[in-house]
Every structure is written in C-alpha cells, then in structure tokens.
Amino acid sequence: MRTGPSQDEIRRQNLGALLRYVHVHGATSRAELTSRLGLNRSTIGALTADLAGAGLVSEGAPKETGRAGRPSLVVRPESARVYAYAYSIETDRLRAARVGLGGELLDRRELDRPPGLLVDEVVPLLAAAVKEMQQSVPAGSIRVGTGAAVCGMARRDDGLVRLSPHTGWSDESLTTRLRDELGGGLPVVTGTIADLSALAEHVRGVAAGYHNVIYLYGDAGIGAGIIAGGRRITGHGGHGGEVGHMVVNPGGRVCSCGSRGCWETEVGELALLRAAGRAGLSGQAAVLAVVDPAARGDANAQSAVRQVGDWLGFGVANLVNIFNPELVIFGGTMRDLYLAAAAQVRSRLNSNALAACREHVRLRTPKLGDDGALIGAAELAFERLLTDPLDVG
C-alpha cells in the first residue's frame, strides 16, 4: 500500500509548479503566485529562494506600482541564462535557435536545405549553427537540453523519423545523431513541426486559453497538431496527426505515401501549383506566386485557389466532426492558402460539418508565425526542468 508523497516530493512538485507558472506567464509578483498556486506567502518565499539559488529565477521590485505601501516582489525567469537549443528541420530550410526560459528567442540561424540532403549531412549543419550561437552565451549559463521539430513522422520515445516522403528520409535515427554530434550528455527530444507548433500556440500563442485545438501545418505535405482536453494527442508512438494522409478522393492521384487520393494530394502546395499550371515548382515563394495574383484578380490563379480551398474546407469539416475543436489554426503554406480561400473553407465547413460541432469553431492563423516550431521544440526540451527543477544538471 503506497504512502502519501513525502515532504521532498511535495517540495519538488511545488517548485515545478512555481517555475512553470513564471515560464508561461513571465514576471509575476509573489502576491499573484500566492493566489494562483494556492500556497501561503512563506512557502512562496522559500520556493522562490530555492529557484533563485539554483539560478533559474531572480527577484526584484516591480518596475511600476500605483499602490501605496510596500510592493510585492516580482519573480522573473532567468531567460538570458537558462536556455534550450531548438531546431526546425523543414523541407526547404534548416533553422536553429537558442530559446530562453520564458520562451524568449535569444539567437537564431537559418540555412537553405537543398533537395535530397540526408540526415548525416543535415546534423553537422545544425551542430555548426549551435557552435556559432554558443560564442555569445553568457558565462555561467544553464543549458537544459535540445528539442527538434521535423517534417515527417517522428517516433516519440527515441526520435526515429519513420517516414518523411518529401525529404527522402525513412527510419532515420535523428535524435541519436543529434545527441552524438552535440555532446554534453544532455537530452535531445523530437516531435513533428505540426505537433510542436500546436504546443507553442497553446502555451503562448493564439490558442492560449483554449482546450481543444487543431493546428494544420503545410509544406510539401500536411500534418496536424491536436490538443484535446488541454493535452497533446500524438497517438501510439507519436505518429498521430497525419491528416494529410486521410483519403478524401479514392479515385484521385497517387500520394507520395503510396496510397491514392490522400487529402494532401488535393490541398498541399503541389496540388495548388498543379491547378495553377505551375507544376514542377515548390516552396512558399511558389505558393505566393499563385495566391498574390489571385488576390489581384487573375482568373486562372483564382480558379486554382477556389478548387484547392474547397478541398481544404472538405477536410477541415471532417476534422471538426471528429475532434469538435474550438479553434483551427492554419500554419506554414496552409496559412497563405487559407487567407486566400477563407470563403471556400467556411462555405464547405458550413455545408459538411455538423452544426453542433461547427457553430463555435474559430478559424485562425498563428500568432507566433514560423517561430512556433522553434518555440514548441524548446517547450519540449524545457519539460524535464519544469517537472523537477532540482533534477537538471
């Protein structure tokens, strides 16, 4: 029969709760922490002292106060000194960033990714970007780990990229290669770009305060990050969210996955470019080369946008019926397509989705833009610290 939690366990849980609150909400007064966490003032003071002693937070007077009397001290995350590295491995570019506690982007690098670049070629480029950023890291800083967002299917436990058909990767041990290249013995955690962008928007973006969210991310393919009941839904092994491969047109085109009529064959960037007579091109610039003329009245571009927008709404209606979200976010190239075809998306949603599921749904674009994947990857890396602040060395 298990006994109740020990005093040490309770203390660690409280330390994690306080640090997590400051990480998400930023500078917070002791008075607010007392109220929000349901702990007394002396306990908050002791926890804050422990976190400050570990170099994770600092305390000081508020910058402004309009109240009489002695103001409550403000607890701030040590964003400049406590950090994680984050990667976003996309179909046409590689990005690396140093992200401070509190979600602050401290430094970043971006590289073009030529077609066909293999894992063993990508990892040294990312490691080189980290070495550049390390030159400006203040002395005495605390690095907690690394998070990587990748296009394709990434296994949750070990970061094995099972399938990334648009990059040619299959069963690649990305996490192991990154850890070996970076050294230092710190953990490397991996997720998909869609899932980690959804996490970032849920923590500190347009989805903050919502408990049921779908984030659609488009590049050459389409993936989804799903938040249900306030929790990420990644499925067994972490391979959930592959909405681009739900079959919507059984007699349609062959997909890169080998199936036929997948949703991404009708709404991905290749489908838009094909409909506009621009087959053979790729990337966001090519998508904008269709979307922008459509906005200026080009009939051929408008026809392509309407066609793909109708299929986009078709798939969104299915997802709304299945997951009953409060919010659907369109990121990556899906953002550009949604903004160009919002009328078609909403029309199809209204005709295909159940009234009880659609009537409350809001359609939005990301607040964090392209930074969502980097911030989400860092959130994944910070999780170990936030769970037990005293167990990170």
N, C-alpha and C positions, 0 to 999 in steps of 0.2 A: 504494500500500500504506500503510495507516494506521499511524502510530507509536503507541506506548503513551501513556497520559494524561500530561500534563505535571504538574510539581510543583504548579502553581497549581490545576489541575483536581482533583488528589488532595486538596489542602488544602480546597477548596470542598466536595468530597464529604464529607470528614471533619467539617467544620463543620456541614454539614446533618445528618449522622447524629447528632452530639452534641446539636444543638439539638432535633431530632425526639425523641430519647430523653427529654430533660428535659421537652419539651412534653407527651409522653404520660404519663410516669411521675412527673412532679413533681420536687421536691427530691431530688437524687441526689448521693451522695458521689463524690469523684474516684476513690476506690478502686473503686467499683462501675462507674463509667464505663470505667475501665481494663479491667476484666474483661469487661464486656458488649460493648464496642466492639472489643476485641482490639488496642488501641493501648497504647503504653508511657506511663509517668507523665509524662515530659517533654512528649510530644506532647499529651496531655490538658491539661496545664497551659498550653501555648501556645495550643491551640484555645479553651480557656475564657477566656484573656486577650483573644483576638480578639473573642469574642462579648460579653464584658463591656465591651470598649472601644466596641463598636457599640451598647451599651445594651440588649442582648437578654437577658442573664442577669446575675446577681450571685453573688458567692461569700461564704461566711461559715462560721463554726464551727457544728457541729451543735448543736441545742438541748439534746440529751441524749446522753450516751455513758457506757456502763458499762464501757468498756475502759480499761486503763492505757495510758499513752503519749500521744503527740500525735495527736489525732483527724484524720481526713482531712477536708479542706474540703468543704463541700456547695455544689453548683451549683443555683441556683434560677431558674426562668423569671421574667422581669420582667413578671408578669401585669398589674400595675396600669398599666404604661406602654406596653406593646406590645399592640395590640388590633386587632380587626376588627369591623366592623358586620355584623349578621346580621338578615335578615328572614324571616318565615314568613307567606306570603300564602295564607290559608285561605278556605274558602267563606263562613264567617260571622264571621271576625275577621282583623285585621292585627296582627302582633307585630313589634317591633324590639328589638334588644339590642346592647349593647357587650360583646364577649367577649374576655377577655384571653388572652395566650399561656399555654398550660397548660389551656385550656378553662374558665376561670373566668368565670361570668356576673357582670359588673360593674354593669350597669344594664339596665333593660328598660322598654318601654312596650307597652300593648295597647289596641287600638281595636276597636269593633264594626264589622263590614263590612255595610252594608245591601245587600240583593239588587240586582243589576244595576249595581253600581259598576264603571265602566270603568277601563282602565289609566291613562288620563290623569287620573282622579280619585284612584286609589289611590296613585300615585307621589308626589304632593305631600304626602299624609298621612304617608307613610313618611319623606319628607325632613324634614318638620316634627318628627317624633319624634327623628330624628337630631340636629337642631339643639338640641332640648331637652337631649339627653344630652351634647352637646359642651360645654355650660356647666360640667359637672363633671369634664371631662378634665384631668388634671394637666399643667402646663406641661412642655414637652419630650417629650411622649409621641410614640410612633411608631404611626401608623395604616397597616396593610398592605393594606387593601382591604375589599371588601364581598362577602358571599355572600347569595344569596336562595334560599329554598325555596318552591316554588309548587305548588299543586294543579293537575293537568293535565299535558300533555305539553310538556316544555321541551327545546329543541334544545341540545345540549351546547356547540357551538362559539360561538354568539352569543346564547344565552338566549332565542331566539324561542319564545314559547308557541304551539305549533301548534294545540293543542286543549285547552280546558278547558270542557266542555259544561255543567257545573253552575254556571259563573260567566258564561257567555256570551262568553268570550274565544276568539278564533281568529286565529292568525298575528299576534300582538302582540309588538312588539319591546321586551320588558320590560327587558332588560339595557341597551340603548341609552338608554331613557328614564331609568332609574335613574342611569346614569353622567352624563348631561347634567344631571340635577336636583341630584346630589350635588356635582359638580365635583371639582376636585383632581387630576384625571388618573389616579386610582388605578383598578385593575381591578375590575370587578363580574362575579362568576361566579354561574351559576344552575343549579339542579337541582330535581328533584321532591322533595316532602316525604318520600315513602316512601324514596327512594334516600338522601337526606341523613340521615334518621333512622336508617337501617340503618348508614350510615357512622359516626355518632356512637356508636351502641350497640356497634359493632365496635371502635372505638378506646378508649372509656372507659365502656362500659355492660355490660349483661348478656351481650353477645356477645363480650366481650374474651376472647381465647384460643381462640375458635372460628374455623374457616376456611371453613365452608360454612353460610350463614345466609340465611333468608328473613324479611324484615320486611313484614308486611301492615299497611297503613295505611288506615283507613276514615274518610271523612266522608260527603259525599253519594254519592261513588263509592268505588272501591277501587283502590289501587296497591300495588306491591311494590318493595322494595329488595332486591337479590340480591347476596350475597357468595359467590363460588365460588373455591376455592383461595386464599382470603385477599384476593381482588381484587373490586372492584365490577364487576358486569356491567350495563352500561347500553345495550348494543346500538349499532347503527349510528346515529350522530347523537344518541344519548342517549335514544331513545324506547322503550327496553326497560322491562319491568316492568309493563306494562299488563294485569295479570292479571284485573282486573275485567271485561275485555272478551273473555276466553276464553269461548266458547259452551259452556254446560253443559246447556241445555234448548232445543233448536232450535224447539220449539213454544211457547216461553214468551213473555214480554212483550217489547215493543219497547223497546230501550235508548235512552238519550239520544244514543248514538253513531250511531244509525240501524240497527244490527243487531238481531237478535232472540234472546232467551234468554241474554244475557251473564250471567256469574256475579254481577255486582253487582245485576242485577235480582232475584236470589234471596236475596242476603245483605247488601246495602247497608242503610243506615239507613231508606231509603224502603220497602224490602221488609219490614223488621221492623215499621215503623209501619203499613203497609198490612195486614199479617197480624193486627195487634192492633186493627184498626178505627180507627186514628188517622191515616189518610191526610190529607195536606194540611199536616201538621206537619213540622218538620225540626230538626236540631241535636242536640247531645249531651244537652241537657236533656230533649228529647222521647224520646230513646232510653232514658234513665234512668227516664223515666216509664212505660216498659214493663218494663224489667229489674227495677226495685225491687219492683213489685207481684208479678212472677213469683217472686222470692225469698221473698215473704211468703205465697205460696200461691194467688194469683189465677189461676184456671183458664184464662181467656182469654189472659192475658199469658204463662202457661206454655206454652200451645199455640203461640203465636206464636214464642216463644224456641226451642222444640223444632224447629219447622218450619224456621226460618232457621238454627239451629245444625246441623241435618242437612245442609243445603246448604253450610254453611261447611266442615264436615268433608269433604264430597264434593270441593270444590275443593282443599282442603289436601292430600288424598290424591293428587290429580293432580300437584300441585306437588312433593310428596315423591317421587313416582315419577320425575319429570323431573329434578329437581335433586339429590336424595339429600342433603338438608341435615342438619346436626347439630342445628340449632336453628330453630324457627319462632317469631317474635315477633309478637304482636298489639297494634297501636298505634292511637291515635285511637279512634273508636267501635268498632273491631274488638276493642279491649281489653274494653270493657263487655260486648259480645256473647259473646266467648269465655269470660269469667268466669261468665256466666250459663248458658252451654250447653257447658261443658267436657266433660260426659259424652257428649253427642251428637257432638261433634267427635272425641273419642277413639274412640268406637264406630265411626263411619264411617271413620276413619283405619285402624282395625284390620281392617275388612272390605274396604276398597278398595285400600289401599296394599300393595305387595309387602313381604313380611316382611323381606327384606334391606335395604330402604330405610327401613322404619318402626321397626324394633326399637331403634334407637339415638336416635331423634328426641326432642328435648325441646321441649315447648310452654311458652312463657314470655310474660310481659308486660314492657314496657320498664322498665329501671332508671331511665332519665332522664325518663320520663314525657313530657309535652308539650314539654319543653325540648330533646328530641332533634333536632327540626328546626332550631332556632336554633343549637345546638352543631354540628350537621353542616354547616350553611351556613357557619359560621365556620371549620370544618376545611377546607372547600373554599377559602376565602379565604386561609388560612394556608399553603396548599400551596406557593405560589411562594416564600415566605420560607423554608420548611423545606427546599426543594430547593436553594436557593442564598442563604444568609443575607446575603451581601455584595452581592447584586444588587437589594436592595429599598431604594428611596429614598423 
